[in-house]
Amino acid sequence: MASPRVLIVRLSSLGDVVLATSAVERFAVAKPGERVDILTKPAFEEIFRDNPAVGEVLLWGADDSPLAVAKRLRKRGYDHIIDLHDNLRTRALRFLVRGVKWSVYKKGSIRRRYAVARRSPGSLDGKHVVERYTDALAPLGIHGGITLPKLYPSKADEAWAAEILKGKDSSPLHPVAFAPGAKWATKGWPKGKWADLLGVTLKDEGVFPVMIGGVDERGLCADILAEGGIAGVNAAGEGSILQSAALIGACEALVTGDSAPLHIACAVDTPVVAIFGPTVRGFGFYPLGVDDRVVETELDCRPCSLHGDDSCPKGHFKCMESISP
């Protein structure tokens, strides 16, 4: 009897798609030898490269309509589709692709919105999104537990990372990755605190800072290295997703805000120190590793946002300002 054809859908964003690899890993453990297909955006195709449990990666391009994607899926004859996104487009897909068993990940978004509106983190169940992804696999007979996300950088990716770590002169004693960037201003620890962390706390500890982030964060990373007065490498804006994963994987730890590098580090087994401000662990996006830590300050005004904001609603930004290097 042939194994059922299974598709997992997670379109974006970077951190969420990385976390979706946990569902692939869980599938692989439960059904060794079987493969699952993936539907995602072109920007994130690379995340599933060389994953032995992944069959094909299907792409939802910028110009593709739900109807066009639905036609492609119907032709492929899937038996079960797992929606790990549950947004307007994937809901349209569920309506258009009939005769297939669908299961949907339960976001818990109403509970999170209530926690923000009432500033009541205690009302959250604290269930990690990885557990919620696993719950969506239940109709396939896959139940319970947490399986960490996993990325598969190639030997070439690792060689690229090794060259970055050389710093053009010598091999560092203790490479540590730092990701100071943030999509939303309130998720960012102040630049001066990052500089103090590098220049005061770590300067005499033999730490070799490896600054990571997007192209837009390259200037921020350069400023932090300069203000900290410490030699390091600015790799922000360099490399692909898996090259960045290899670089983080070659480091002894990662210090980051509540952003995508946190999940990449988890997927390559690098310990994380995560600085949380407007968001809280109870949202379910905290680091999962045994040696991972979240640094945060308990305040009556937290959580104030689901994803961060342009400025502190209270005007004091205590959630970040109170965290010292």
C-alpha positions in Angstrom: 0.0 0.0 0.0 1.4 3.4 -1.1 2.1 6.0 1.5 -0.2 9.0 1.5 1.1 12.1 -0.3 1.5 14.9 2.2 2.1 18.6 1.7 3.0 21.1 4.4 2.1 24.8 3.8 4.1 27.7 5.4 4.5 30.7 3.2 6.4 33.2 5.4 8.1 34.8 7.3 11.8 33.7 7.8 11.6 32.7 11.5 8.2 31.0 11.1 9.3 29.0 8.1 12.4 27.9 10.0 10.2 26.8 12.9 8.1 24.9 10.3 11.0 22.6 9.8 10.2 21.2 13.3 7.1 19.7 11.7 9.2 18.1 9.0 11.5 16.6 11.6 8.6 15.3 13.6 7.1 13.7 10.4 10.5 12.1 9.7 10.8 10.6 13.2 7.2 9.2 13.1 7.4 8.0 9.5 10.9 7.0 8.6 11.6 6.7 4.9 8.6 8.8 3.9 8.9 12.3 2.5 6.7 15.3 2.7 6.4 18.1 0.1 6.5 21.8 1.1 4.7 24.9 -0.3 6.4 28.2 0.6 7.5 31.5 -1.0 10.5 31.6 -3.3 12.6 33.5 -0.8 12.4 30.6 1.7 12.9 27.6 -0.7 16.5 27.3 0.5 15.4 26.6 4.1 14.4 23.0 3.0 17.4 22.4 0.9 19.1 19.0 1.6 16.5 18.1 4.2 16.3 14.3 3.8 12.6 14.2 4.8 11.6 16.7 2.1 10.4 15.6 -1.3 9.6 18.6 -3.5 9.5 22.3 -2.6 6.6 24.0 -4.4 6.7 27.8 -4.7 3.9 30.4 -4.4 5.2 33.2 -6.5 4.4 36.9 -6.1 2.1 36.8 -9.2 0.4 33.5 -8.3 -3.3 33.6 -7.4 -4.9 31.1 -5.0 -6.8 29.7 -8.0 -3.6 29.1 -9.9 -1.9 27.4 -7.0 -5.0 25.3 -6.3 -4.9 24.0 -9.8 -1.4 22.9 -9.4 -2.1 21.1 -6.1 -5.2 19.3 -7.5 -3.0 17.9 -10.3 -0.5 16.5 -7.8 -3.2 14.5 -6.0 -2.3 15.0 -2.4 -4.0 12.9 0.2 -3.4 15.3 3.1 -2.4 19.0 3.3 -1.3 20.6 6.5 -1.8 24.4 6.7 0.8 25.8 9.1 0.0 29.4 8.1 -3.8 29.9 8.2 -4.0 33.3 6.5 -6.4 34.6 3.9 -4.5 33.0 1.0 -4.2 29.5 2.6 -7.9 29.7 3.6 -8.8 30.4 0.0 -6.6 27.4 -0.9 -8.5 25.2 1.5 -11.8 26.2 -0.2 -10.5 25.6 -3.7 -8.7 22.3 -3.1 -11.5 19.9 -2.2 -11.5 16.1 -1.8 -8.3 16.4 0.3 -7.9 16.0 4.0 -6.8 19.3 5.5 -5.5 20.0 9.0 -4.8 23.5 10.3 -2.4 24.8 13.0 -4.2 26.6 15.7 -2.5 29.9 16.3 -4.0 30.9 19.6 -4.2 34.5 18.2 -7.3 35.5 20.1 -5.6 34.6 23.4 -2.5 36.5 22.4 -4.6 39.6 21.4 -6.4 39.4 24.7 -3.1 39.3 26.6 -1.9 42.4 24.8 -5.2 44.3 25.3 -5.3 43.4 29.0 -1.5 43.4 29.6 -2.0 39.9 31.1 0.8 37.5 30.2 -0.7 35.1 32.7 -3.7 34.5 30.4 -1.4 32.9 27.8 -1.0 29.1 27.8 2.7 29.4 26.9 2.4 26.6 24.4 5.3 26.9 21.9 4.4 27.3 18.2 6.4 24.1 17.6 4.0 22.2 19.7 1.1 23.8 17.8 2.7 22.7 14.6 2.9 19.1 15.9 -0.7 19.2 16.9 -1.6 19.8 13.2 0.1 16.5 12.4 -2.3 14.5 14.6 -4.6 13.4 11.8 -1.6 11.6 10.4 -1.2 9.7 13.6 1.7 11.9 14.8 1.2 13.1 18.4 2.7 15.2 21.1 6.1 16.4 22.1 8.6 18.9 20.8 11.0 18.2 18.0 13.4 21.0 17.4 13.6 22.7 14.0 16.6 21.8 11.9 18.5 23.3 9.0 21.0 21.5 6.8 23.9 23.8 5.7 26.1 22.2 3.1 29.9 21.7 3.3 30.2 24.8 1.0 28.1 26.8 3.4 30.3 25.7 6.3 33.5 26.6 4.3 32.1 30.1 3.7 31.4 30.5 7.4 34.9 29.4 8.2 36.3 32.1 6.0 34.2 34.7 7.6 35.4 33.6 11.1 39.0 33.9 10.1 38.6 37.7 10.2 41.2 37.7 7.3 44.0 37.3 9.9 43.6 34.5 12.4 41.1 32.1 13.8 39.1 33.6 16.7 39.3 32.1 20.2 35.6 32.4 21.1 33.3 33.4 18.2 29.9 34.7 19.4 27.2 35.9 17.1 25.3 39.1 17.7 22.1 40.0 16.0 21.2 43.6 17.1 18.7 44.4 14.3 14.9 44.4 14.7 12.1 44.9 12.2 10.2 46.9 14.8 11.9 49.6 16.8 10.6 48.4 20.2 12.0 45.0 19.7 15.5 46.5 19.4 17.8 46.7 22.4 19.4 50.2 22.3 22.5 50.5 20.2 24.6 51.9 23.1 23.8 48.8 25.2 25.0 46.5 22.5 28.2 48.5 22.2 28.7 48.4 26.0 28.1 44.6 25.9 30.8 44.1 23.4 33.3 46.7 24.6 33.0 46.4 28.4 31.6 43.1 29.3 33.3 40.9 26.6 36.4 42.8 25.6 38.6 40.9 28.1 36.9 37.5 27.7 38.5 36.6 24.3 35.2 36.9 22.5 35.3 37.5 18.8 32.0 39.3 17.8 30.3 38.1 14.6 27.7 40.6 13.7 24.8 39.2 11.7 21.6 40.6 10.2 20.2 41.9 6.9 21.6 44.4 4.5 19.7 47.3 6.2 21.4 46.4 9.5 25.0 46.5 8.2 25.4 50.1 9.3 24.0 49.4 12.8 26.4 46.5 13.2 29.4 48.6 12.0 28.5 51.3 14.5 28.2 48.9 17.4 31.7 47.4 16.6 33.2 50.9 16.4 31.6 52.2 19.5 32.5 49.0 21.4 36.1 49.4 20.3 36.4 45.7 19.7 37.7 43.8 16.7 35.2 41.5 15.0 33.5 40.7 11.7 30.5 42.5 10.3 28.7 39.8 8.3 25.3 41.6 8.2 23.9 41.5 4.7 26.3 38.8 3.6 25.5 35.2 2.7 22.4 33.2 2.0 20.0 31.8 4.7 22.0 28.6 5.0 25.3 30.3 4.9 24.1 32.5 7.8 22.9 29.3 9.5 26.4 27.8 9.1 28.0 30.9 10.5 25.7 30.9 13.5 26.3 27.2 13.9 30.1 27.8 14.0 29.7 30.3 16.9 29.6 29.4 20.6 26.4 31.4 21.2 24.1 33.9 19.7 22.8 37.1 21.5 19.7 38.4 19.8 16.3 40.1 20.2 13.0 38.3 19.5 13.7 37.8 15.8 14.5 35.2 13.2 18.1 34.5 14.1 16.9 33.1 17.4 15.1 30.3 15.5 18.0 29.8 13.1 20.3 29.3 16.0 17.9 26.7 17.5 17.9 24.9 14.2 21.7 24.5 14.2 22.1 23.8 17.9 23.7 27.1 18.9 22.9 28.3 22.4 20.9 31.5 22.5 20.5 34.5 24.8 17.3 36.3 23.7 16.4 39.8 24.8 12.6 40.2 25.0 11.0 43.6 25.4 7.4 44.3 24.2 6.8 40.6 23.5 6.8 37.7 26.1 7.6 34.1 26.3 4.0 33.2 26.5 3.4 34.0 22.9 5.2 30.8 22.1 8.2 31.9 20.1 10.9 31.6 22.8 14.2 29.7 22.2 13.9 25.9 22.8 17.4 24.7 23.4 18.5 23.3 26.8 21.1 26.0 27.3 19.0 28.9 25.9 18.0 31.9 28.0 15.5 34.7 27.8 16.5 38.0 29.4 13.5 40.2 30.2 12.1 42.6 32.8 8.7 41.9 34.3 6.6 45.1 33.9 2.8 45.8 34.2 2.8 47.2 30.6 4.1 43.9 29.0 3.1 42.6 26.5 2.2 45.8 24.7 2.3 44.4 21.2 2.1 41.2 19.2 5.1 41.9 16.9 6.6 45.1 18.2 6.0 48.8 17.3 7.6 52.0 16.1 7.7 53.4 19.6 7.0 52.6 23.2 3.2 53.3 23.9 4.2 54.5 27.4 7.1 56.6 26.2 9.6 55.2 28.7 10.8 52.0 26.9 11.6 50.4 30.3 11.3 46.9 29.0 14.6 47.4 27.1 16.2 50.3 28.9 16.1 48.4 32.2 18.2 45.5 30.8 21.9 46.1 31.4 24.8 44.6 29.5 
